[in-house]
Amino acid sequence: MITKADLPTGLLPQHTAVGDPERSCVQVGYLPGRGIVVAHSQEGGNGAVLLFTVREWEAFIRGVKADEFPAMA
């Protein structure tokens, strides 16, 4: 398992556009040689991160753009 503590300093500065940096939101970053990392902004230094290959991330983005994921109420 990869945690935020395992990542290079400053890797996850990008917050979602709709997220307030002071509240819960998703952070996304690129880990060179490994892929895309996604984390919850409110997790501490030992909070788990998800790791996706670039190919997996691109497939996810295509799915979002094609509206393959229903909105949650």
C-alpha positions in Angstrom: 0.0 0.0 0.0 1.2 3.5 -0.8 0.6 6.3 1.6 1.0 10.1 1.3 4.1 9.7 3.4 5.7 7.6 0.6 5.2 10.4 -2.0 7.7 13.1 -2.9 7.0 16.4 -1.1 4.5 18.6 -3.0 3.2 15.8 -5.3 -0.5 16.3 -4.4 -1.1 20.0 -4.6 -4.0 19.8 -7.1 -7.5 19.9 -5.6 -10.7 19.3 -7.5 -12.2 22.5 -9.0 -15.3 22.1 -6.9 -13.5 21.3 -3.7 -12.6 23.9 -1.1 -9.0 23.3 0.0 -10.2 23.7 3.6 -12.8 21.0 3.2 -12.9 17.4 1.9 -11.9 17.0 -1.7 -9.8 14.8 -4.0 -6.2 15.4 -4.8 -4.5 14.1 -8.0 -0.9 14.0 -9.0 1.5 12.4 -11.3 4.2 10.1 -9.9 6.9 9.9 -12.6 7.6 6.3 -13.6 4.6 5.0 -11.6 1.4 6.7 -12.8 -1.4 8.8 -11.4 -2.0 9.0 -7.7 -5.3 10.0 -6.1 -5.8 10.9 -2.4 -8.4 12.3 -0.1 -7.4 15.8 1.0 -8.3 15.3 4.7 -6.2 12.1 5.1 -3.1 12.6 7.2 0.4 11.7 6.2 -0.3 8.0 6.5 -3.5 8.2 4.5 -3.7 5.7 1.6 -3.5 6.8 -2.0 -4.8 5.1 -5.1 -2.3 4.4 -7.9 -3.4 4.1 -11.5 -1.3 3.5 -14.6 -1.6 6.3 -17.2 -3.6 3.9 -19.4 -6.1 3.2 -16.5 -6.4 7.0 -15.8 -7.0 7.8 -19.5 -9.7 5.1 -19.6 -11.3 6.6 -16.5 -11.3 10.1 -18.1 -12.8 8.8 -21.3 -15.6 7.2 -19.2 -16.3 10.5 -17.3 -16.5 12.4 -20.6 -18.8 9.7 -22.0 -21.1 10.1 -19.0 -20.6 6.4 -18.0 -20.8 7.1 -14.3 -24.2 8.2 -12.9 -24.3 11.2 -10.6 -24.8 10.4 -6.9 -27.5 12.2 -5.1 
